[in-house]
Amino acid sequence: MKKQLLISSLIFTSIMLNSSKITIYNNTFKPITATVNYNSDKTKQINVAAASHESWDNIFYNMRSVKINRKSLLLENGISKRFDVFYNGTKIDHGQGIRPDKQFINPNPKLKYNEVCFLGAHNAHAAHAYGYLYAQQDKKIEDQLESGVRVLLLDTYPANKDDLTVDARPKPGESIEDYEAMLWHGPLGKNLKMTLKDTLITIKSFLQKHPDQIVTIQLENYTPNKIIDSVIERSNISNFILKPSDWNPKDKDGWPTLNWMIKENKRLVIFNSKGSSKYSYHQWIHTSENQYGELDIKKAAQLRKEGARGVHYLWTINYFGTVTTPVVYPATNSTKLRKLVDYILKNGRSGKYKNRYPNVIALDYITRGKNGDPLKLINEINNKSETTKNRATKIFRPLNPRE
C-alpha cells in the first residue's frame, strides 16, 4: 500500500502546487522530498505521496518546516497556525510551520530518557513576565514550554496558607493540607505568591495539549517532602508522574524509553534535592552536574560536589552566572555555550566525563541565543544519539564520579 501524508488546515493563496516538489524536514535534519497532488477545491487538503517507504519511517512527530520548489509555505493570516498530520490514515500529532533550528525537535522515541538531551530553564519561575525585576527568564512557564524548554528548575519553600509570603513549616499536629510549596526567588519573589500547585496545573495543561511530550522538574527544595507530595496530589497531576515505584533505573540498567513513557502516560519526571518521595527521585543519587553560577568555562566545567556519589545515568550542564546580565546572553547561550560543551567533552573530569554528552543543558534567558541556539545544539545532540551505535555505553554511558 502506498504510504501517504495528509496535511489539513493549510491554506495556500498564490501558488499552484500540483506536481510540485514538497520538502519536509525530519528529526535528523535530512529533507524528505515528495510529489504534491493538490486538491484545489474548497477542502484545502494536500495529499503527499512519499518518495519512499523509508522516508516516512523517519518522519518526526512535530512538523517544523514545509517548502515547495524552494519556497516556504506560509499560513494565511487570521487562521490557526496548528495543522494536523495523518500517517496511513492514523493521526500522529500536530506542529507548526516554523524553522526546525528554532524549535525543539522530538527525539526518536526509541531512545531512552537517559540517551537524549533537553533544554532546561534555570529558575523558570523567576521571569520578567511574572513581575520579577531581577529575573532569570523572560517568559511565563507555559510560554517557556511552548518555546522548547522541557526541564524546569524551580526553588520551593514552605508557607502556611494564611500568609504565603512567610517561610513556615508545619508544627507537630498541624495538617500539611494547610501548607503550600511556594516558588520564591529573592524578597520580591515572596510578594508574587507563586505556588508550585499553580505551576503543576500549568504543566498538566501542556502535557494534555501535547500527548507526546515529556517534562522534567528539578526542585531545589527547602520544603518538607510530605508537603511536596500533598501539593502534587492537590494538583491532580499525579497520574502523569513517573514515580520511583514505577521505575528504578539502577535495577533496570537505565531509564525507560521515551516511547514507553508516552505509551504509559508517565511523562512528568520530578527530581528533588531534598531526597526521594512518593512522587520524586533523589536528584543527587540519579544526576551529576557541573558547577553552576560560573561563566568562566574552566571553572564552570568543574563537577558539582552534591552529585559526586554513586552511579548516575543523567548529566546536567549548567551555564549561567551568579549575577544575571541579560545583555550577555545571546553569546552565552550560543557561541560560549558550545565552547563549554566542547571543553567538557574534550577534557571531562580527569577523563571520566570525556565524550559524555549532557542530558540537560540549563540556562538563563533560554530564548536569547544566536543562530537557533540553544535548541539547535540540543537537536544536534539528539541527532547524534540516534545515529550512534552503542550510545548507552559511549556518548550516554553511566557516570561514576568516584572512579
Secondary structure by P-SEA (a helix, b strand, c coil): cbbbbbbccccccccccccbbbbbbccccbbbbbbbbccccccbbbbbbbccaaaaaaccccccccccccbbbbcccccccbbbbbcccccccccccccccccccccccccccccbbbbbbcccccccccccccccccccaaaaaaacccbbbbbbbbbccccccbbbbbccccccccccccccccaaaaaacccaaaaaaaaaaaaaacccbbbbbbccccccaaaaaaaaaaaccccccccccccccccccccccaaaaaaacccbbbbbcccccccccccccccccccccccccccccccccccccccccbbbbbbbccccccccccccccaaaaaaaaaaaacccccccccccccccccccccccccccaaaaaaaaaaaaaacccccccccccccccc
